[in-house]
Amino acid sequence: MNQTLRKQDPSAAGRIVPVAALDHASIVEAYRRWAGIYDTAFGGISSKARLRAVSLVNRLPGQDVLEVGVGTGLALPHYNPEKRITGIDLSKEMLRKARDRIRTDALTNVQALHEMDAEATSFADGSFDIAVGMFVASVVPNPRRLLAEMRRLVRPGGDILLVNHFAAAKGPRWWVERALAPASRALGWHPDFAMDAIFDAEDLARIDSEPVPRFGIFTLVHLRV
Ligand SMILES: C[S@@+](CC[C@H](N)C(=O)[O-])C[C@H]1O[C@@H](n2cnc3c(N)ncnc32)[C@H](O)[C@@H]1O
């Protein structure tokens, strides 16, 4: 699919949701380009939100944690040592950076990093206590499939955490995000990504969400399985 289109998604109960303009090939290509400068370009603005998500992971019970879209591994040094972390990502180049970080920081609690699609993993049902995705929900081709897969992988009683930019419902940010939307493929994420592109009405009623810094554009969402 070459451009951002908007159409009715039957799974969204009649709401208008963005149709994925990012297929696997464009994600891999975008993050091949981003990998070298990702930490410099995005590490700073996202660091507080990422730390809030990791700090919630650290406070939750359960040791087996899956980080989907682990990227360059910016979160990895911040997990408590007793958490056992598995990371997956589509991008070889981002994973290479994450592996360098594991070596440099001697992160012995990182069990494995896999090049794997977070929407269709090879893990067995209930393999993890916690699944966390930071700034990945607005990148994947099919966010609802991502959430379904995270739900499948988490044990009953476990937790799903997402931290992301979610599009504003109105105001100046609404205009900016819609203006940027056609650049999704070049950016490697959807600026106009809305909460109901990933959560159905039942989930929206159950989630806990809180704004996290910076600039009020990121939200931390917690869903108990
Ligand atoms: C914006 S980066 C976020 C990286 C990291 N979570 C962070 O906090 O900096 C998005 C990452 O998601 C990865 N990604 C996108 N779609 C994916 C998919 N379907 N499966 C696994 N990883 C994916 C990209 O390759 C990229 O590394």
The ligand as an ORCA input file, in Angstrom:
! r2SCAN-3c Opt
* xyz 0 1
  C       9.795      4.073     17.229
  S      10.744      2.616     17.384
  C      10.621      2.295     19.150
  C      11.813      1.537     19.666
  C      11.857      1.331     21.173
  N      10.675      0.634     21.648
  C      12.013      2.635     21.923
  O      11.368      2.816     22.967
  O      12.817      3.473     21.502
  C       9.663      1.387     16.724
  C      10.325      0.025     16.633
  O       9.298     -0.944     16.354
  C       9.817     -1.871     15.420
  N       8.681     -2.538     14.767
  C       7.780     -2.005     13.927
  N       6.874     -2.912     13.542
  C       7.208     -4.058     14.147
  C       6.658     -5.364     14.144
  N       5.562     -5.670     13.435
  N       7.257     -6.307     14.876
  C       8.383     -6.025     15.605
  N       8.941     -4.802     15.644
  C       8.377     -3.835     14.933
  C      10.679     -1.028     14.495
  O      11.599     -1.798     13.761
  C      11.336     -0.079     15.499
  O      12.540     -0.616     15.996
*
